[in-house]
Amino acid sequence: MSIQGFAGRQRGTSYILIVAFLVAFADIPAVARAGGDPVIRVSNQDVRIEGDVALISFDLDAPDGGTYYVALELRRENDPSFILTPHNLTGDVGEVRSAGPRKLIRWEYMRNFPAGLRGEDYYFRIEVTRAGGFPWLWVGLGSAAAAGAVVVILAGKSSSTTAPPGVQELPMPPAR
């Protein structure tokens, strides 16, 4: 097989793999939405400082009976690149087994910042996701990999590969 023939075949295979990948992932959000996942929302967020502890209270508006994963980030209004994931958290953070009002996260911030934090533009962002949901990402990746493997196998089966006129073929490497 010539170098030009090989490069052209690789390019065609790449296009097919990209199309297969896009088709596989285009359907995942639609399938995930069709499951009727309820809206999960954080409301009534409030922050109080009591001594060396920051108390972050909030309401978790979500269906009862679910398990949720609650994550907390400290951010700055004047510096969008500033994102700090606090340590030394207790309370309704991590895996939370029930939704409802009056959730509370305690952060012993002085253990991380003995001199305190300078500035007034800090705020907390609380992100909540449903824990233990169906792994759509892994299903999509597996589907894309399977589709790619099929395309590579089918593209590798060609009836005859001859070089076009005027193109010199490379010899096979010596056996070792």
N, C-alpha and C positions, 0 to 999 in steps of 0.2 A: 504494500500500500504506500502511496506517496505521502509526503508531508502535507501537501495541499489537500489531498483527499481526506486525510486524518483530521486536519484542522477544520475543514468544512463539516465533517461528521460530528465533531465535538461541539461546534457552534450550534448545529441543529439540535443535538441532544440537550444542550444548555437551555435553548428556547423551550423545548418540550418540558424540561424539568421545572422551569420557572412558571409556565402555564399550569402545570399540575399542582405546584405548590400554591399558587394563587386560587385555583379552583377549590383545593382542599380547605383552605382557610377562609374563603369567602362565605362558606356556609356555616361556620362555627358560631358566629354571633347570632345568626338567625335561629339556630337550634337552641342556643342558650336562652334567648328571649322567649322562644315558644314555650319553654318550661314554666313560664309565669313566675319567675323569681320575684318575690315581693320587694318593695322599696325599703331600703335600710337607711335611716337618717339619724343624724346627731343634732339635737336641738338644746336650747337653754344652757349653753356652755358658759361657765363662770369660773374665774380663777381667784383664789384667796391665798395670801401668804401668811402663814402662822409660824413665826420663829424661823426655824431652818427647813420648813416643809412648805411646798406649794401644793395646794389642794385644788384639783381640777374637777368640777362637778359638771354633769351633763345628763340629758335624758336620751335613752337609746330607743328610738321609735322603730320597732320591727315586730314581726309576728312572734307571739309567745311560743315557747316550746322549742325554739331553735338554739343552736350553739353558734356564737359569733366570736370573731377574732378582732380585738380592739388594739390598735397601735397608736402611739402618741409621738408627735414630733414637735420640737421647739423651733420656731422660725422667727425671722426679722422682717419687718415691713420694708426697711430701707436697703436690705441686702437679700434679694431673692435666692442667691446661691447658698445662703446660710440655712442648713438643715441639720439639726442635732437630734439624735434619738437618745432620750434620757435613759440613764441606768438608775438603779435603786428605786424602782417603781413598785408599788403595792396597790391592792384594791382591784377595781374593775378594769383590768388591763390584761392583755394576752387572751386566753380562752375564757370567754364569759358565757355562762350557761343560760342566762335569761335576759330578755329585754325589759325595758321599763324606765320609769323616772328615777331620779336621785341616784345615779351612778357616781362613784367617786374614785379618783386616782390620786394617790399620794406620791409625791416626788421629793425625796430628801436631797434637794439640789446642793446644799452646802457640803455634802460629802464629795460631790464632783467639782464644785466651784467654791472653795473655802473663802475666797475674796469676794464672792457674789458675782453677779452679772451686771455690767455697766450698760446703761442705756434704758430707754423707755419704750422701744419699738418691738418688743418681743411679743409673740403670741403662740398659742398652742393649736396644732391641727390634730384632730382625732379622726382616724380612718377606721371604718368598721367593714368587715367582710364576713360573709357567711362561712363558717368553718365546716370542713368536710364535704364540700360540694363535689359534684361530679367533675373529674379532671378533664375538661374539654381541651385544654392545651395539649395534654399528652395524647389524647385521641387524635387530634389534628396533626400533631407531629408524626405519629405512627402512620396515619393515612398518607401523609405527604411522602414519608420514607418508602412506604410500600409502592406508591404510585411511581416514585422515582426509580425504584429497583425494576419495576415492570418495564418502564420506558427504556432503561439502559439495556435490559436483556433483549427487548424487541429490537432496539436500534442496533444491537451487536450482531443480529442475524441478518446478514445481507447475502444475496444469492451469489454475486460475483463482485469482486473489487479489483478493477483494473484501472491503471493510471490513464488519464487522458493523454492524447497524443502530445508529444513534446515535453512531458513532465518525466523527469528521471526518478526512478524508485531507488530507495536506499536498500543496500543488501542487509540480510538478516545478520544479527550479531553472532560471533563465533560461540560454539558450545563450550561450556566449562566443565 
